Amino acid sequence: MFNVANRVRRGIDQIQPYIPGITDDEIKQMYGLRRVVKLNSNENALGPSPLALDAIRSEMDTLHLYPDGGSARLREAIALFHGVSPKQVMAGNGSDNLIKLLSETFLQPGDEVVVPFPSFSQYNFAAQVMQAKIVQAPLRGDFSYDVEALAAAVTERTKLVYACSPNNPTGTILSADEAAWLLDHLPDHVVLMLDLAYNDYTDRADRVRETKQLLENPRVITLHTFSKLYGLAGLRIGYALAHEDVWDYVHRLREPFNVNRLAQRAGAAALSDEAHRKASMQHAAASREMFIARTAELGLHAVPPEGNFILVQTGNGRKTVETLMKRGILVRAGFAGLEDYVRITFGVEEDNETCLSAIRDALGELA
Ligand SMILES: *Cc1c(COP(=O)(O)O)cnc(C)c1O
């Protein structure tokens, strides 16, 4: 008899499917709630860029047409924004799409990928798809980056080293000096993948900057997304910057139309939406201060955040999630190595208040 398990590619059974944050529809049904406070997926509390929405509306009548396979106008807009050549830009169906494409481009079975731990799970997923070996380099006790540990984890088989700044889910940054140190100390055969999904949120002077020199280094790839700061997570759009030689190979592997028409128009418009970007940055900065102060008042340890979310030690992450969920508040837990923490995305003020009061009320049960 035909047995799927015997026919699929070897190694797929080792991959765990991604478990996304529960959706607000699911939780509304489960608990009969009308409104849900959704603070579990680092989405933008201010909603999508209004200029992006205008662009989407104006593109609706042409949805019967295929998109531009090369995303030329979008890539031009991104290139202009970053002061690079469009040849250095690749667009994708979310940066998840780009992480997977870059894995497919670089990795063979048995190659090694170094990832910080704890960090974003998509790096591991994309490595597993290619049957590469994942080598975890732990962050320090305070979740700051340990660049020596990242460099020490490299072997002859290492192809990619990831660094996420600010890191999801800890919120800690890799500084520009640390990035420079890493590049100096990584052997020539290694590519540094810098995931800057939240980098525009931090106002720290020592944050990583995408200088011309950094981006001209063929061993550096930076990843960006429209899902967070630009509020377009539902549209699926991200991009990456690297030396054009990298993209020459990635283009051979990507699907011919990997970014849809609406996303191409919306992405370009969002980049020009200075007001929405500034408001999103200010919202995150104000929320960081508020959450630091309020978690301290509650006597809870929180990791000083640099993105649009905060990691808080409530005592039992999963139990915190369950307790808050019953009240219609969604936060995230279940990160490996962080069992006593929850990650809370910054919401609008009222939602943040609702979340913090619920945590205060539940503290007794959680300890
Ligand atoms: C949310 C996130 C992304 C963005 O993923 P998309 O596929 O573009 O939505 C990338 N990296 C990190 C670390 C993230 O948290």
The ligand as an SDF file (V2000), in Angstrom:
LIG
                    3D

 15 15  0  0  0  0  0  0  0  0999 V2000
    8.7600   39.2660   12.8770 C   0  0  0  0  0  0  0  0  0  0  0  0
   10.1650   38.9470   12.5400 C   0  0  0  0  0  0  0  0  0  0  0  0
   10.5910   38.8670   11.2300 C   0  0  0  0  0  0  0  0  0  0  0  0
    9.6470   39.2120   10.1210 C   0  0  0  0  0  0  0  0  0  0  0  0
    9.1060   38.1610    9.5090 O   0  0  0  0  0  0  0  0  0  0  0  0
    8.1580   38.4100    8.2380 P   0  0  0  0  0  0  0  0  0  0  0  0
    8.2410   37.0780    7.5940 O   0  0  0  0  0  0  0  0  0  0  0  0
    8.7520   39.4940    7.4110 O   0  0  0  0  0  0  0  0  0  0  0  0
    6.8140   38.7510    8.7710 O   0  0  0  0  0  0  0  0  0  0  0  0
   11.9140   38.5940   10.9590 C   0  0  0  0  0  0  0  0  0  0  0  0
   12.7880   38.4080   11.9460 N   0  0  0  0  0  0  0  0  0  0  0  0
   12.4280   38.5030   13.2210 C   0  0  0  0  0  0  0  0  0  0  0  0
   13.4460   38.3510   14.2760 C   0  0  0  0  0  0  0  0  0  0  0  0
   11.1060   38.7580   13.5600 C   0  0  0  0  0  0  0  0  0  0  0  0
   10.7490   38.8360   14.8460 O   0  0  0  0  0  0  0  0  0  0  0  0
  1  2  1  0
  2  3  1  0
  2 14  2  0
  3  4  1  0
  3 10  2  0
  4  5  1  0
  5  6  1  0
  6  7  2  0
  6  8  1  0
  6  9  1  0
 10 11  1  0
 11 12  2  0
 12 13  1  0
 12 14  1  0
 14 15  1  0
M  END
$$$$
